[in-house]
């Protein structure tokens, strides 16, 4: 082979390598931008998030630019939550009836608006196709590496990866996002929960999920959140299901019960302190990943319960965001709509300088 031919092959290979590295660097920079932005805001305010906020609310659905949070407060949430359940079975809609194509467009819109997208996933079980809340079968031990249904589980993850990779901005770059898989594992209501798997099996499930998506599928733009429910009272019990630092970027907690009538806001504060202490020791961000009061039955819940919790000096200084659940008027809602008896209280809560909606977050990041 002639020298010129060798040179051409070498230059071509170097060009391909450079292009690959450039693409990887672009993804990594986008990922790091989220971390940098959240770290920049840390201590200056807590981002407020709402599940399915841009998709539907009480009395409306799929109206461009609409938002129940905006209708009450005048601004959008800084974090937009979405749900992937059903994607793994090739459903057109997710389990909350949101079309995946619409979700894709709204997530891209949320990124263009300057917000952050966070995705939860309540998958139907591989092979049995029972819902996340069906706890009659033992699933986890059969889908982790070495399990008889491991390949079926990988096919589900392939579909999740395809969806995430479809989220691109106008420049064709993958948009960054937070993925919050296998949440509330310390409860017994999901097929991956404490009554259906051992901590060791769960850790393998979580670690494999993240590793497969990041390494095998190239999702470098993905941040990962770990979010048990409230069933812990120490660092040790909080970390009982923790897969390892290399798989997690954000440490969180889901907590509805402690903020219900008859619950204990002080208990919720103590548990967030545990999350914060653990996250800080590990060099991670901390968040209140899911909460709310169904149908907002207490008129002052936002100021007297959630507001009181978030005003705690340690929490106000340390956590990055809080997210309340969705507003489906036909089923339930967790944020008041205009005219609701709790709307003024929620507006007052969101007017607190420590609570960041979209425009405030954009100014700070």
C-alpha positions as CSV (number, residue, x, y, z in Angstrom):
1,X,0.0,0.0,0.0
2,X,1.4,3.5,-0.9
3,X,2.3,6.0,1.7
4,X,-0.4,8.4,0.4
5,X,-3.0,5.8,1.0
6,X,-1.8,5.2,4.6
7,X,-1.8,8.9,5.2
8,X,-5.4,9.2,3.9
9,X,-6.6,6.3,6.1
10,X,-4.8,7.8,9.1
11,X,-6.3,11.3,8.5
12,X,-9.8,9.8,8.0
13,X,-9.6,7.8,11.2
14,X,-8.4,10.8,13.1
15,X,-11.3,12.9,11.7
16,X,-13.8,10.3,12.8
17,X,-12.2,10.1,16.2
18,X,-12.2,13.9,16.6
19,X,-15.9,14.0,15.5
20,X,-16.8,11.3,18.0
21,X,-14.9,13.1,20.8
22,X,-16.5,16.4,19.9
23,X,-19.9,14.8,20.1
24,X,-19.1,13.3,23.4
25,X,-17.7,16.5,24.7
26,X,-20.9,18.3,23.6
27,X,-23.0,15.8,25.5
28,X,-20.8,16.0,28.6
29,X,-20.9,19.8,28.6
30,X,-24.7,19.8,28.4
31,X,-24.8,17.4,31.3
32,X,-22.4,19.4,33.4
33,X,-24.3,22.6,32.6
34,X,-27.3,21.2,34.6
35,X,-25.1,20.5,37.5
36,X,-23.3,23.8,37.2
37,X,-26.7,25.7,37.1
38,X,-28.1,23.8,40.1
39,X,-24.9,24.4,42.0
40,X,-25.0,28.1,41.1
41,X,-28.5,28.4,42.4
42,X,-27.9,26.3,45.5
43,X,-28.4,28.5,48.6
44,X,-30.1,31.2,46.6
45,X,-33.4,29.5,46.1
46,X,-35.3,26.2,45.6
47,X,-36.6,25.4,42.1
48,X,-40.3,24.6,42.0
49,X,-41.5,21.8,39.8
50,X,-44.8,20.3,38.7
51,X,-45.6,17.0,37.0
52,X,-47.2,17.3,33.5
53,X,-47.5,21.0,33.9
54,X,-47.4,21.9,30.2
55,X,-49.6,19.1,29.1
56,X,-52.9,19.5,31.0
57,X,-54.5,21.0,34.1
58,X,-57.9,21.4,35.7
59,X,-60.4,22.2,32.9
60,X,-57.9,22.2,30.0
61,X,-55.6,19.9,28.1
62,X,-52.9,20.4,25.4
63,X,-53.3,24.1,25.1
64,X,-50.0,25.6,23.9
65,X,-48.5,27.8,26.6
66,X,-51.0,26.9,29.3
67,X,-50.0,25.9,32.8
68,X,-51.9,25.8,36.1
69,X,-48.9,27.1,37.9
70,X,-48.7,30.0,35.5
71,X,-52.4,30.6,35.8
72,X,-52.1,31.1,39.6
73,X,-48.6,32.6,39.9
74,X,-48.0,34.4,36.6
75,X,-44.9,32.2,35.7
76,X,-44.1,28.6,34.8
77,X,-42.4,26.1,37.1
78,X,-38.6,25.8,36.7
79,X,-38.8,22.0,36.5
80,X,-41.1,20.0,34.4
81,X,-41.9,16.4,35.4
82,X,-42.9,13.7,32.9
83,X,-43.8,10.0,33.2
84,X,-42.7,7.2,30.8
85,X,-44.9,4.3,32.0
86,X,-46.2,2.4,28.9
87,X,-43.3,3.4,26.6
88,X,-41.8,0.0,27.2
89,X,-44.8,-1.7,25.7
90,X,-44.9,0.6,22.6
91,X,-48.1,2.3,23.9
92,X,-49.0,5.5,22.1
93,X,-49.9,7.2,25.4
94,X,-48.3,6.9,28.8
95,X,-50.2,5.5,31.8
96,X,-51.6,9.0,32.5
97,X,-52.9,9.3,28.8
98,X,-50.2,11.7,27.6
99,X,-49.2,10.9,24.0
100,X,-45.5,10.2,23.9
101,X,-45.1,12.3,20.8
102,X,-46.7,15.2,22.6
103,X,-44.5,14.6,25.7
104,X,-41.4,14.7,23.4
105,X,-42.4,18.0,22.0
106,X,-43.3,19.5,25.4
107,X,-40.0,18.3,26.9
108,X,-38.1,20.0,24.1
109,X,-40.2,23.1,24.6
110,X,-39.5,23.1,28.4
111,X,-35.8,22.9,27.6
112,X,-36.1,25.8,25.1
113,X,-37.9,27.8,27.7
114,X,-34.9,27.4,30.0
115,X,-36.4,24.8,32.4
116,X,-35.3,21.4,33.5
117,X,-37.0,18.2,32.5
118,X,-37.3,15.2,35.0
119,X,-38.6,11.8,34.0
120,X,-40.1,9.1,36.3
121,X,-40.9,5.6,35.0
122,X,-43.6,3.3,36.2
123,X,-43.0,0.4,33.8
124,X,-45.2,-2.6,33.2
125,X,-43.3,-5.7,34.3
126,X,-41.3,-7.5,31.6
127,X,-42.9,-10.7,30.3
128,X,-46.0,-10.5,32.6
129,X,-46.9,-7.0,31.5
130,X,-48.6,-6.3,34.8
131,X,-48.6,-2.7,36.0
132,X,-46.1,-1.2,38.4
133,X,-48.6,-1.6,41.2
134,X,-49.1,-5.3,40.7
135,X,-47.1,-7.0,43.5
136,X,-48.3,-10.6,43.1
137,X,-45.3,-11.7,41.1
138,X,-41.6,-11.6,41.9
139,X,-39.9,-9.7,39.0
140,X,-36.6,-8.1,40.0
141,X,-34.6,-11.2,40.5
142,X,-35.6,-12.4,37.0
143,X,-34.6,-9.3,35.1
144,X,-31.2,-8.4,36.6
145,X,-28.1,-9.8,35.0
146,X,-28.3,-13.6,35.1
147,X,-32.1,-13.6,35.4
148,X,-34.2,-15.6,33.0
149,X,-36.0,-12.4,31.7
150,X,-33.0,-10.2,31.6
151,X,-33.0,-9.9,27.8
152,X,-36.7,-8.9,27.9
153,X,-35.8,-6.1,30.3
154,X,-33.0,-4.9,28.1
155,X,-35.5,-4.6,25.2
156,X,-37.6,-2.3,27.5
157,X,-34.5,-0.2,28.2
158,X,-33.8,0.1,24.5
159,X,-37.2,1.8,24.0
160,X,-36.5,4.2,26.9
161,X,-33.1,5.0,25.4
162,X,-34.6,5.6,22.0
163,X,-37.1,8.1,23.5
164,X,-34.4,10.0,25.4
165,X,-32.2,10.2,22.4
166,X,-35.1,11.7,20.4
167,X,-35.0,14.7,22.7
168,X,-33.0,17.3,20.8
169,X,-32.8,21.0,20.6
170,X,-33.0,23.1,17.4
171,X,-29.3,22.6,16.9
172,X,-29.7,18.8,16.9
173,X,-28.0,18.4,20.3
174,X,-29.4,16.0,22.9
175,X,-31.1,18.0,25.6
176,X,-30.1,17.2,29.2
177,X,-32.6,15.7,31.7
178,X,-33.0,14.1,35.1
179,X,-34.1,10.4,35.2
180,X,-35.6,9.1,38.4
181,X,-36.0,5.4,38.0
182,X,-37.2,2.8,40.6
183,X,-38.4,5.4,43.1
184,X,-40.1,4.7,46.5
185,X,-38.3,1.3,46.6
186,X,-38.5,1.3,50.4
187,X,-42.3,0.9,50.1
188,X,-44.2,-2.2,49.2
189,X,-46.5,-0.9,46.5
190,X,-44.4,-1.4,43.4
191,X,-43.1,-4.7,41.9
192,X,-39.5,-3.4,42.6
193,X,-40.4,-2.5,46.2
194,X,-39.2,-3.7,49.6
195,X,-41.6,-6.7,49.7
196,X,-40.8,-7.9,46.2
197,X,-37.0,-7.6,46.1
198,X,-34.0,-7.7,48.4
199,X,-31.8,-4.6,48.8
200,X,-29.0,-6.4,46.9
201,X,-31.3,-7.3,44.0
202,X,-32.6,-3.8,43.8
203,X,-29.1,-2.3,43.8
204,X,-28.3,-4.6,40.8
205,X,-31.4,-3.4,39.0
206,X,-30.6,0.3,39.6
207,X,-27.0,-0.1,38.7
208,X,-27.6,-2.1,35.5
209,X,-30.3,0.4,34.4
210,X,-28.0,3.4,34.7
211,X,-25.0,1.6,33.3
212,X,-26.9,0.2,30.3
213,X,-28.4,3.6,29.4
214,X,-25.2,5.6,29.9
215,X,-22.6,3.2,28.5
216,X,-24.4,0.9,26.1
217,X,-26.8,3.6,24.8
218,X,-24.6,6.6,25.2
219,X,-27.0,8.7,27.3
220,X,-24.3,11.0,28.7
221,X,-26.9,13.8,28.9
222,X,-28.7,12.0,31.7
223,X,-28.6,12.9,35.3
224,X,-29.9,10.2,37.8
225,X,-31.9,10.8,41.0
226,X,-32.2,8.3,43.8
227,X,-35.5,8.8,45.7
228,X,-36.8,6.5,48.4
229,X,-40.1,7.2,50.1
230,X,-40.1,8.5,53.7
231,X,-39.5,5.1,55.4
232,X,-36.1,5.9,57.0
233,X,-34.8,7.6,60.1
234,X,-31.1,7.4,59.7
235,X,-28.4,7.6,57.1
236,X,-28.0,3.9,57.2
237,X,-31.7,3.1,56.4
238,X,-31.7,5.8,53.8
239,X,-28.8,4.2,52.0
240,X,-30.2,0.6,52.3
241,X,-31.2,0.6,48.7
242,X,-28.4,2.9,47.4
243,X,-26.7,1.4,44.3
244,X,-23.4,3.4,44.5
245,X,-22.1,6.9,43.9
246,X,-21.1,6.2,40.3
247,X,-24.8,5.7,39.4
248,X,-26.4,8.7,41.2
249,X,-26.1,12.4,40.7
250,X,-29.0,13.7,42.9
251,X,-30.2,12.3,46.3
252,X,-33.8,12.9,47.0
253,X,-36.9,11.7,48.9
254,X,-40.6,11.3,48.0
255,X,-42.8,12.3,50.9
256,X,-46.6,12.8,50.9
257,X,-47.6,11.1,54.2
258,X,-45.6,13.3,56.6
259,X,-47.3,16.4,55.1
260,X,-50.9,15.1,55.3
261,X,-53.3,16.1,58.0
262,X,-52.2,14.2,61.1
263,X,-48.7,13.9,59.8
264,X,-45.6,15.6,61.1
265,X,-43.8,18.4,59.2
266,X,-41.0,18.1,61.7
267,X,-40.5,14.5,60.7
268,X,-40.4,15.5,57.1
269,X,-37.8,18.1,57.9
270,X,-35.6,15.6,59.8
271,X,-35.7,13.2,56.9
272,X,-34.7,15.9,54.4
273,X,-31.8,16.7,56.8
274,X,-30.7,13.1,56.5
275,X,-30.9,13.4,52.6
276,X,-28.9,16.6,52.7
277,X,-26.3,15.3,55.1
278,X,-25.8,12.2,53.0
279,X,-25.7,14.2,49.7
280,X,-23.1,16.7,51.0
281,X,-20.8,13.9,52.3
282,X,-21.0,12.3,48.8
283,X,-20.6,15.6,46.9
284,X,-24.1,15.2,45.4
285,X,-27.0,17.5,45.0
286,X,-30.1,17.0,47.1
287,X,-33.8,17.5,46.3
288,X,-37.4,17.0,47.5
289,X,-38.2,14.8,44.5
290,X,-42.0,14.3,44.9
291,X,-44.7,15.6,47.2
292,X,-48.1,17.2,47.4
293,X,-51.5,17.0,49.0
294,X,-54.2,15.3,46.9
295,X,-56.8,17.8,45.8
296,X,-55.2,20.4,48.1
297,X,-57.8,19.8,50.8
298,X,-56.1,22.2,53.3
299,X,-56.4,25.9,52.2
300,X,-53.1,26.8,53.7
301,X,-51.1,23.6,52.9
302,X,-48.6,25.4,50.7
303,X,-47.6,28.0,53.2
304,X,-48.1,26.1,56.5
305,X,-46.8,22.7,55.4
306,X,-44.6,22.8,52.3
307,X,-43.5,26.4,52.9
308,X,-42.6,25.8,56.6
309,X,-40.5,22.8,55.5
310,X,-38.7,24.6,52.8
311,X,-38.1,27.6,55.1
312,X,-36.0,25.5,57.5
313,X,-32.5,27.1,57.4
314,X,-30.7,23.9,56.4
315,X,-33.2,22.9,53.7
316,X,-33.4,26.4,52.3
317,X,-29.7,26.5,51.9
318,X,-29.1,23.1,50.6
319,X,-31.8,21.5,48.4
320,X,-32.0,22.2,44.7
321,X,-35.7,21.6,43.9
322,X,-39.1,20.4,45.0
323,X,-41.7,18.9,42.7
324,X,-45.5,18.4,43.3
325,X,-47.5,15.9,41.5
326,X,-49.9,16.4,38.5
327,X,-53.2,18.2,37.9
328,X,-55.8,16.0,36.3
329,X,-59.2,17.3,37.2
330,X,-60.9,14.0,36.3
331,X,-58.7,12.1,38.8
332,X,-56.9,14.3,41.2
333,X,-54.8,17.4,41.4
334,X,-51.9,18.6,43.6
335,X,-51.7,22.3,42.7
336,X,-54.7,24.6,43.0
337,X,-56.2,26.2,40.0
338,X,-57.7,29.7,39.7
339,X,-60.7,30.0,41.9
340,X,-59.7,27.1,44.1
341,X,-59.9,27.8,47.8
342,X,-56.1,27.3,48.2
343,X,-55.1,29.3,45.1
344,X,-54.2,32.5,47.1
345,X,-52.2,30.5,49.5
346,X,-50.2,28.8,46.7
347,X,-49.7,32.2,45.1
348,X,-48.3,33.5,48.4
349,X,-46.0,30.4,48.7
350,X,-44.6,30.9,45.2
351,X,-44.0,34.6,45.8
352,X,-41.5,33.8,48.4
353,X,-38.0,34.9,47.1
354,X,-36.6,31.5,48.2
355,X,-39.0,29.6,45.8
356,X,-37.8,29.9,42.2
357,X,-40.1,29.7,39.2
358,X,-38.8,29.7,35.6
359,X,-37.9,33.4,35.1
360,X,-36.1,33.6,38.5
361,X,-34.1,30.5,37.7
362,X,-33.1,31.7,34.3
363,X,-31.7,34.9,35.8
364,X,-29.7,33.0,38.3
365,X,-28.2,30.1,36.3
